[in-house]
Every structure is written in C-alpha cells, then in structure tokens.
Amino acid sequence: MKIAIGCDHAGFELKEDLKGYLRERNVEVLDLGTQDGAPVDYPEIGMTVAEKVSTGAIPRGILICGTGMGMSIVANRFQGVRATLCHDLYTA
C-alpha cells in the first residue's frame, strides 16, 4: 500500500511519528510536506496531497493540521476525494 501524507506546521511532529508507524508496517509513504516545523499555509499542502489522490497517482492520503477542518475542506474540493476529520479510532 502507498499513502501520501502532508501537514502544516501544527501537525509536523504527528506526521513524523505517523510516518515511522506506517513504515514499520511496510506501508510506502510519500511525504509531501511540510519538511520542518516552520509556518506554512495548509491549503498548499492539502491541495498537493488531494491532487495525488484525485488523479489516482496515490490511492490514499493523510492530512494533518491544527484542527483537521481546514485540510478536510481543501481536500474535499477535489473530484473523487472524500476527506473527513478523524480524531480517534472510532471516527477513523
């Protein structure tokens, strides 16, 4: 399985932890940013991941931001993408 992952500065640490978790389980991870904790505009990252999923280049994507709402809104603008806010196992 291959997953694209992206975050804004608020989600950087969680993204790094999640990348390690996925790779330990033999999941190929395409990290589309951000690459450090410096401030970044979340829509740019969200659009990059959503475009990969929308075009079929990557089957799944994970987006992380401060609340999850902004990334969900951005991603849902892309055809074929269904993004939702998940904050625990039940909602995931």
Steps between C-alpha positions, in 0.01 A plus 500: 500500500611854429381806692570868441533703818513873556469748783531861596736617773250407774500137389869451430589291807196275461578452130854391578376251762235367264752454218709278725195301611391439141845408375538245781191336350648495148286786372670714238469865607529797266571805718368811326587749771558691702857395564550692825299682763524841334168675428340399171160559336298181542303536171815448293580171675136389496468563127821312425386185682140522373616536139706180528196313633257659253709404197554146626876544531469401867203297633481659847608816678536625855484872579587648838450857618417677823131405504459283192218717371699711256670204336164320467340799332788537254516129413125466447518748212670233288299255294496151647647608833303448820678655797368498854619604842618201703627538854478147642463135392122526490489793258783362288 
